[in-house]
């Protein structure tokens, strides 16, 4: 069994790559599907039933590691919700965002509905948008390097 800090680091790294939905309890069929998909992702990553014995598909996690799991999962969800709140901390930024949302036809008070609307996005929504905008270009490869002939390029 890994140490508690190793366990925390492994889980935190995994959650950084697999952001959880910000839905606590499903109130619609779409939200229920989002939570089901999240359970599939957790299962594929080996993060379901972590307290179960290894021979039964768990991780054999200690009580402390189960507490760490719950802490890290809550931390990851709060990060998603808090990013927008942080971006709107100043009156200037908040006013600017409200003005843009009014111009976009969302209403100046869209910030009140934002969390709910973000929670309502489903995996199918993401796939549909990705297929629409990335269908002709399956990926983008960017190579960043110093300009040819520069001092940094000559140091290779």
Biotite code that builds the C-alpha atoms (Angstrom):
import biotite.structure as struc

atoms = struc.array([
    struc.Atom([0.000, 0.000, 0.000], chain_id="A", res_id=1, res_name="UNK", atom_name="CA", element="C"),
    struc.Atom([1.436, 3.417, -0.931], chain_id="A", res_id=2, res_name="UNK", atom_name="CA", element="C"),
    struc.Atom([2.125, 6.023, 1.740], chain_id="A", res_id=3, res_name="UNK", atom_name="CA", element="C"),
    struc.Atom([-0.602, 8.585, 2.333], chain_id="A", res_id=4, res_name="UNK", atom_name="CA", element="C"),
    struc.Atom([1.404, 11.331, 0.608], chain_id="A", res_id=5, res_name="UNK", atom_name="CA", element="C"),
    struc.Atom([2.143, 9.089, -2.388], chain_id="A", res_id=6, res_name="UNK", atom_name="CA", element="C"),
    struc.Atom([-1.551, 8.228, -2.565], chain_id="A", res_id=7, res_name="UNK", atom_name="CA", element="C"),
    struc.Atom([-2.529, 11.928, -2.389], chain_id="A", res_id=8, res_name="UNK", atom_name="CA", element="C"),
    struc.Atom([-0.034, 12.826, -5.129], chain_id="A", res_id=9, res_name="UNK", atom_name="CA", element="C"),
    struc.Atom([-1.259, 10.015, -7.402], chain_id="A", res_id=10, res_name="UNK", atom_name="CA", element="C"),
    struc.Atom([-4.899, 10.998, -6.937], chain_id="A", res_id=11, res_name="UNK", atom_name="CA", element="C"),
    struc.Atom([-4.237, 14.730, -7.345], chain_id="A", res_id=12, res_name="UNK", atom_name="CA", element="C"),
    struc.Atom([-2.331, 14.076, -10.579], chain_id="A", res_id=13, res_name="UNK", atom_name="CA", element="C"),
    struc.Atom([-5.128, 11.864, -11.893], chain_id="A", res_id=14, res_name="UNK", atom_name="CA", element="C"),
    struc.Atom([-7.789, 14.433, -11.001], chain_id="A", res_id=15, res_name="UNK", atom_name="CA", element="C"),
    struc.Atom([-5.786, 17.156, -12.770], chain_id="A", res_id=16, res_name="UNK", atom_name="CA", element="C"),
    struc.Atom([-6.219, 15.129, -15.963], chain_id="A", res_id=17, res_name="UNK", atom_name="CA", element="C"),
    struc.Atom([-9.805, 14.012, -15.257], chain_id="A", res_id=18, res_name="UNK", atom_name="CA", element="C"),
    struc.Atom([-11.816, 16.947, -13.917], chain_id="A", res_id=19, res_name="UNK", atom_name="CA", element="C"),
    struc.Atom([-14.928, 15.839, -12.036], chain_id="A", res_id=20, res_name="UNK", atom_name="CA", element="C"),
    struc.Atom([-18.331, 17.321, -12.804], chain_id="A", res_id=21, res_name="UNK", atom_name="CA", element="C"),
    struc.Atom([-19.505, 20.038, -10.420], chain_id="A", res_id=22, res_name="UNK", atom_name="CA", element="C"),
    struc.Atom([-22.814, 18.236, -9.902], chain_id="A", res_id=23, res_name="UNK", atom_name="CA", element="C"),
    struc.Atom([-23.479, 16.871, -6.435], chain_id="A", res_id=24, res_name="UNK", atom_name="CA", element="C"),
    struc.Atom([-26.970, 15.462, -7.023], chain_id="A", res_id=25, res_name="UNK", atom_name="CA", element="C"),
    struc.Atom([-28.592, 14.949, -10.421], chain_id="A", res_id=26, res_name="UNK", atom_name="CA", element="C"),
    struc.Atom([-31.838, 16.834, -10.881], chain_id="A", res_id=27, res_name="UNK", atom_name="CA", element="C"),
    struc.Atom([-32.300, 16.075, -14.586], chain_id="A", res_id=28, res_name="UNK", atom_name="CA", element="C"),
    struc.Atom([-31.753, 13.096, -16.859], chain_id="A", res_id=29, res_name="UNK", atom_name="CA", element="C"),
    struc.Atom([-28.799, 14.909, -18.452], chain_id="A", res_id=30, res_name="UNK", atom_name="CA", element="C"),
    struc.Atom([-27.162, 15.487, -15.082], chain_id="A", res_id=31, res_name="UNK", atom_name="CA", element="C"),
    struc.Atom([-27.713, 11.834, -14.179], chain_id="A", res_id=32, res_name="UNK", atom_name="CA", element="C"),
    struc.Atom([-25.928, 10.805, -17.372], chain_id="A", res_id=33, res_name="UNK", atom_name="CA", element="C"),
    struc.Atom([-23.029, 13.158, -16.561], chain_id="A", res_id=34, res_name="UNK", atom_name="CA", element="C"),
    struc.Atom([-22.694, 11.472, -13.165], chain_id="A", res_id=35, res_name="UNK", atom_name="CA", element="C"),
    struc.Atom([-22.901, 7.994, -14.741], chain_id="A", res_id=36, res_name="UNK", atom_name="CA", element="C"),
    struc.Atom([-20.149, 8.946, -17.181], chain_id="A", res_id=37, res_name="UNK", atom_name="CA", element="C"),
    struc.Atom([-18.062, 10.237, -14.273], chain_id="A", res_id=38, res_name="UNK", atom_name="CA", element="C"),
    struc.Atom([-18.489, 6.874, -12.538], chain_id="A", res_id=39, res_name="UNK", atom_name="CA", element="C"),
    struc.Atom([-17.269, 5.146, -15.705], chain_id="A", res_id=40, res_name="UNK", atom_name="CA", element="C"),
    struc.Atom([-14.204, 7.394, -15.769], chain_id="A", res_id=41, res_name="UNK", atom_name="CA", element="C"),
    struc.Atom([-13.517, 6.732, -12.082], chain_id="A", res_id=42, res_name="UNK", atom_name="CA", element="C"),
    struc.Atom([-13.855, 2.988, -12.658], chain_id="A", res_id=43, res_name="UNK", atom_name="CA", element="C"),
    struc.Atom([-11.509, 3.021, -15.651], chain_id="A", res_id=44, res_name="UNK", atom_name="CA", element="C"),
    struc.Atom([-8.952, 4.886, -13.552], chain_id="A", res_id=45, res_name="UNK", atom_name="CA", element="C"),
    struc.Atom([-9.227, 2.448, -10.664], chain_id="A", res_id=46, res_name="UNK", atom_name="CA", element="C"),
    struc.Atom([-10.811, 5.004, -8.339], chain_id="A", res_id=47, res_name="UNK", atom_name="CA", element="C"),
    struc.Atom([-14.082, 3.228, -7.466], chain_id="A", res_id=48, res_name="UNK", atom_name="CA", element="C"),
    struc.Atom([-14.331, 1.185, -4.282], chain_id="A", res_id=49, res_name="UNK", atom_name="CA", element="C"),
    struc.Atom([-10.851, 2.224, -3.204], chain_id="A", res_id=50, res_name="UNK", atom_name="CA", element="C"),
    struc.Atom([-11.445, 0.820, 0.293], chain_id="A", res_id=51, res_name="UNK", atom_name="CA", element="C"),
    struc.Atom([-12.268, -2.643, -1.052], chain_id="A", res_id=52, res_name="UNK", atom_name="CA", element="C"),
    struc.Atom([-9.565, -5.295, -0.914], chain_id="A", res_id=53, res_name="UNK", atom_name="CA", element="C"),
    struc.Atom([-7.335, -5.504, -3.996], chain_id="A", res_id=54, res_name="UNK", atom_name="CA", element="C"),
    struc.Atom([-8.545, -9.039, -4.752], chain_id="A", res_id=55, res_name="UNK", atom_name="CA", element="C"),
    struc.Atom([-12.080, -7.634, -5.166], chain_id="A", res_id=56, res_name="UNK", atom_name="CA", element="C"),
    struc.Atom([-11.091, -4.805, -7.486], chain_id="A", res_id=57, res_name="UNK", atom_name="CA", element="C"),
    struc.Atom([-10.365, -2.115, -4.909], chain_id="A", res_id=58, res_name="UNK", atom_name="CA", element="C"),
    struc.Atom([-7.105, -0.537, -3.831], chain_id="A", res_id=59, res_name="UNK", atom_name="CA", element="C"),
    struc.Atom([-7.143, -1.758, -0.251], chain_id="A", res_id=60, res_name="UNK", atom_name="CA", element="C"),
    struc.Atom([-7.025, 1.892, 0.849], chain_id="A", res_id=61, res_name="UNK", atom_name="CA", element="C"),
    struc.Atom([-6.801, 2.736, 4.523], chain_id="A", res_id=62, res_name="UNK", atom_name="CA", element="C"),
    struc.Atom([-9.386, 4.892, 6.291], chain_id="A", res_id=63, res_name="UNK", atom_name="CA", element="C"),
    struc.Atom([-6.942, 7.804, 6.028], chain_id="A", res_id=64, res_name="UNK", atom_name="CA", element="C"),
    struc.Atom([-6.598, 7.285, 2.286], chain_id="A", res_id=65, res_name="UNK", atom_name="CA", element="C"),
    struc.Atom([-10.397, 7.224, 1.886], chain_id="A", res_id=66, res_name="UNK", atom_name="CA", element="C"),
    struc.Atom([-10.491, 10.588, 3.693], chain_id="A", res_id=67, res_name="UNK", atom_name="CA", element="C"),
    struc.Atom([-7.727, 11.874, 1.396], chain_id="A", res_id=68, res_name="UNK", atom_name="CA", element="C"),
    struc.Atom([-9.733, 10.667, -1.607], chain_id="A", res_id=69, res_name="UNK", atom_name="CA", element="C"),
    struc.Atom([-12.818, 12.588, -0.454], chain_id="A", res_id=70, res_name="UNK", atom_name="CA", element="C"),
    struc.Atom([-10.751, 15.728, 0.249], chain_id="A", res_id=71, res_name="UNK", atom_name="CA", element="C"),
    struc.Atom([-9.042, 15.679, -3.137], chain_id="A", res_id=72, res_name="UNK", atom_name="CA", element="C"),
    struc.Atom([-12.263, 15.061, -5.037], chain_id="A", res_id=73, res_name="UNK", atom_name="CA", element="C"),
    struc.Atom([-13.958, 18.007, -3.300], chain_id="A", res_id=74, res_name="UNK", atom_name="CA", element="C"),
    struc.Atom([-10.871, 20.138, -3.966], chain_id="A", res_id=75, res_name="UNK", atom_name="CA", element="C"),
    struc.Atom([-10.983, 19.369, -7.688], chain_id="A", res_id=76, res_name="UNK", atom_name="CA", element="C"),
    struc.Atom([-14.684, 20.259, -7.932], chain_id="A", res_id=77, res_name="UNK", atom_name="CA", element="C"),
    struc.Atom([-14.197, 23.546, -6.085], chain_id="A", res_id=78, res_name="UNK", atom_name="CA", element="C"),
    struc.Atom([-11.397, 24.496, -8.459], chain_id="A", res_id=79, res_name="UNK", atom_name="CA", element="C"),
    struc.Atom([-13.742, 24.378, -11.429], chain_id="A", res_id=80, res_name="UNK", atom_name="CA", element="C"),
    struc.Atom([-16.344, 26.514, -9.719], chain_id="A", res_id=81, res_name="UNK", atom_name="CA", element="C"),
    struc.Atom([-13.853, 28.942, -8.197], chain_id="A", res_id=82, res_name="UNK", atom_name="CA", element="C"),
    struc.Atom([-11.977, 29.834, -11.379], chain_id="A", res_id=83, res_name="UNK", atom_name="CA", element="C"),
    struc.Atom([-14.787, 32.050, -12.627], chain_id="A", res_id=84, res_name="UNK", atom_name="CA", element="C"),
    struc.Atom([-15.283, 33.651, -9.233], chain_id="A", res_id=85, res_name="UNK", atom_name="CA", element="C"),
    struc.Atom([-11.583, 34.485, -9.054], chain_id="A", res_id=86, res_name="UNK", atom_name="CA", element="C"),
    struc.Atom([-11.666, 36.006, -12.521], chain_id="A", res_id=87, res_name="UNK", atom_name="CA", element="C"),
    struc.Atom([-14.466, 38.363, -11.400], chain_id="A", res_id=88, res_name="UNK", atom_name="CA", element="C"),
    struc.Atom([-12.969, 39.546, -8.108], chain_id="A", res_id=89, res_name="UNK", atom_name="CA", element="C"),
    struc.Atom([-12.541, 43.180, -9.060], chain_id="A", res_id=90, res_name="UNK", atom_name="CA", element="C"),
    struc.Atom([-15.492, 45.433, -9.813], chain_id="A", res_id=91, res_name="UNK", atom_name="CA", element="C"),
    struc.Atom([-13.859, 46.272, -13.130], chain_id="A", res_id=92, res_name="UNK", atom_name="CA", element="C"),
    struc.Atom([-13.559, 42.630, -14.212], chain_id="A", res_id=93, res_name="UNK", atom_name="CA", element="C"),
    struc.Atom([-17.038, 41.816, -12.939], chain_id="A", res_id=94, res_name="UNK", atom_name="CA", element="C"),
    struc.Atom([-18.589, 44.797, -14.736], chain_id="A", res_id=95, res_name="UNK", atom_name="CA", element="C"),
    struc.Atom([-16.720, 43.976, -17.926], chain_id="A", res_id=96, res_name="UNK", atom_name="CA", element="C"),
    struc.Atom([-17.888, 40.354, -17.817], chain_id="A", res_id=97, res_name="UNK", atom_name="CA", element="C"),
    struc.Atom([-21.509, 41.370, -17.137], chain_id="A", res_id=98, res_name="UNK", atom_name="CA", element="C"),
    struc.Atom([-21.377, 43.851, -20.044], chain_id="A", res_id=99, res_name="UNK", atom_name="CA", element="C"),
    struc.Atom([-19.998, 41.198, -22.417], chain_id="A", res_id=100, res_name="UNK", atom_name="CA", element="C"),
    struc.Atom([-22.662, 38.724, -21.352], chain_id="A", res_id=101, res_name="UNK", atom_name="CA", element="C"),
    struc.Atom([-25.356, 41.345, -21.986], chain_id="A", res_id=102, res_name="UNK", atom_name="CA", element="C"),
    struc.Atom([-23.894, 42.053, -25.448], chain_id="A", res_id=103, res_name="UNK", atom_name="CA", element="C"),
    struc.Atom([-23.814, 38.311, -26.194], chain_id="A", res_id=104, res_name="UNK", atom_name="CA", element="C"),
    struc.Atom([-27.514, 38.134, -25.343], chain_id="A", res_id=105, res_name="UNK", atom_name="CA", element="C"),
    struc.Atom([-27.039, 36.109, -22.165], chain_id="A", res_id=106, res_name="UNK", atom_name="CA", element="C"),
    struc.Atom([-28.210, 38.876, -19.827], chain_id="A", res_id=107, res_name="UNK", atom_name="CA", element="C"),
    struc.Atom([-26.116, 40.963, -17.440], chain_id="A", res_id=108, res_name="UNK", atom_name="CA", element="C"),
    struc.Atom([-26.959, 38.563, -14.604], chain_id="A", res_id=109, res_name="UNK", atom_name="CA", element="C"),
    struc.Atom([-25.723, 35.456, -16.394], chain_id="A", res_id=110, res_name="UNK", atom_name="CA", element="C"),
    struc.Atom([-23.139, 34.896, -13.644], chain_id="A", res_id=111, res_name="UNK", atom_name="CA", element="C"),
    struc.Atom([-26.037, 33.697, -11.464], chain_id="A", res_id=112, res_name="UNK", atom_name="CA", element="C"),
    struc.Atom([-26.809, 30.868, -13.910], chain_id="A", res_id=113, res_name="UNK", atom_name="CA", element="C"),
    struc.Atom([-23.267, 30.073, -15.035], chain_id="A", res_id=114, res_name="UNK", atom_name="CA", element="C"),
    struc.Atom([-22.582, 27.291, -12.522], chain_id="A", res_id=115, res_name="UNK", atom_name="CA", element="C"),
    struc.Atom([-25.854, 25.545, -13.360], chain_id="A", res_id=116, res_name="UNK", atom_name="CA", element="C"),
    struc.Atom([-25.245, 25.892, -17.106], chain_id="A", res_id=117, res_name="UNK", atom_name="CA", element="C"),
    struc.Atom([-21.707, 24.546, -16.827], chain_id="A", res_id=118, res_name="UNK", atom_name="CA", element="C"),
    struc.Atom([-22.979, 21.627, -14.758], chain_id="A", res_id=119, res_name="UNK", atom_name="CA", element="C"),
    struc.Atom([-25.539, 20.872, -17.473], chain_id="A", res_id=120, res_name="UNK", atom_name="CA", element="C"),
    struc.Atom([-22.897, 20.302, -20.182], chain_id="A", res_id=121, res_name="UNK", atom_name="CA", element="C"),
    struc.Atom([-22.787, 16.620, -21.081], chain_id="A", res_id=122, res_name="UNK", atom_name="CA", element="C"),
    struc.Atom([-20.136, 14.481, -22.664], chain_id="A", res_id=123, res_name="UNK", atom_name="CA", element="C"),
    struc.Atom([-22.333, 14.258, -25.775], chain_id="A", res_id=124, res_name="UNK", atom_name="CA", element="C"),
    struc.Atom([-22.416, 18.075, -25.943], chain_id="A", res_id=125, res_name="UNK", atom_name="CA", element="C"),
    struc.Atom([-18.629, 18.203, -25.878], chain_id="A", res_id=126, res_name="UNK", atom_name="CA", element="C"),
    struc.Atom([-18.338, 15.499, -28.529], chain_id="A", res_id=127, res_name="UNK", atom_name="CA", element="C"),
    struc.Atom([-20.888, 17.260, -30.767], chain_id="A", res_id=128, res_name="UNK", atom_name="CA", element="C"),
    struc.Atom([-19.064, 20.605, -30.556], chain_id="A", res_id=129, res_name="UNK", atom_name="CA", element="C"),
    struc.Atom([-15.668, 18.980, -31.057], chain_id="A", res_id=130, res_name="UNK", atom_name="CA", element="C"),
    struc.Atom([-16.956, 17.113, -34.125], chain_id="A", res_id=131, res_name="UNK", atom_name="CA", element="C"),
    struc.Atom([-18.358, 20.343, -35.551], chain_id="A", res_id=132, res_name="UNK", atom_name="CA", element="C"),
    struc.Atom([-15.233, 22.460, -35.116], chain_id="A", res_id=133, res_name="UNK", atom_name="CA", element="C"),
    struc.Atom([-12.452, 19.881, -35.367], chain_id="A", res_id=134, res_name="UNK", atom_name="CA", element="C"),
    struc.Atom([-13.807, 17.483, -37.996], chain_id="A", res_id=135, res_name="UNK", atom_name="CA", element="C"),
    struc.Atom([-11.448, 18.620, -40.762], chain_id="A", res_id=136, res_name="UNK", atom_name="CA", element="C"),
    struc.Atom([-8.458, 18.983, -38.477], chain_id="A", res_id=137, res_name="UNK", atom_name="CA", element="C"),
    struc.Atom([-8.182, 16.069, -36.038], chain_id="A", res_id=138, res_name="UNK", atom_name="CA", element="C"),
    struc.Atom([-5.308, 17.626, -34.089], chain_id="A", res_id=139, res_name="UNK", atom_name="CA", element="C"),
    struc.Atom([-2.942, 20.567, -33.949], chain_id="A", res_id=140, res_name="UNK", atom_name="CA", element="C"),
    struc.Atom([0.779, 20.143, -33.521], chain_id="A", res_id=141, res_name="UNK", atom_name="CA", element="C"),
    struc.Atom([2.697, 23.214, -32.402], chain_id="A", res_id=142, res_name="UNK", atom_name="CA", element="C"),
    struc.Atom([6.466, 23.285, -32.189], chain_id="A", res_id=143, res_name="UNK", atom_name="CA", element="C"),
    struc.Atom([7.962, 26.159, -30.252], chain_id="A", res_id=144, res_name="UNK", atom_name="CA", element="C"),
    struc.Atom([11.623, 26.921, -30.745], chain_id="A", res_id=145, res_name="UNK", atom_name="CA", element="C"),
    struc.Atom([13.930, 29.909, -31.037], chain_id="A", res_id=146, res_name="UNK", atom_name="CA", element="C"),
    struc.Atom([14.158, 31.586, -34.445], chain_id="A", res_id=147, res_name="UNK", atom_name="CA", element="C"),
    struc.Atom([16.761, 30.161, -36.833], chain_id="A", res_id=148, res_name="UNK", atom_name="CA", element="C"),
    struc.Atom([20.111, 31.867, -36.397], chain_id="A", res_id=149, res_name="UNK", atom_name="CA", element="C"),
    struc.Atom([19.385, 33.191, -32.890], chain_id="A", res_id=150, res_name="UNK", atom_name="CA", element="C"),
    struc.Atom([21.833, 32.653, -30.046], chain_id="A", res_id=151, res_name="UNK", atom_name="CA", element="C"),
    struc.Atom([19.420, 30.248, -28.351], chain_id="A", res_id=152, res_name="UNK", atom_name="CA", element="C"),
    struc.Atom([19.096, 28.148, -31.520], chain_id="A", res_id=153, res_name="UNK", atom_name="CA", element="C"),
    struc.Atom([22.876, 27.877, -31.789], chain_id="A", res_id=154, res_name="UNK", atom_name="CA", element="C"),
    struc.Atom([23.119, 26.458, -28.248], chain_id="A", res_id=155, res_name="UNK", atom_name="CA", element="C"),
    struc.Atom([21.481, 23.179, -29.321], chain_id="A", res_id=156, res_name="UNK", atom_name="CA", element="C"),
])
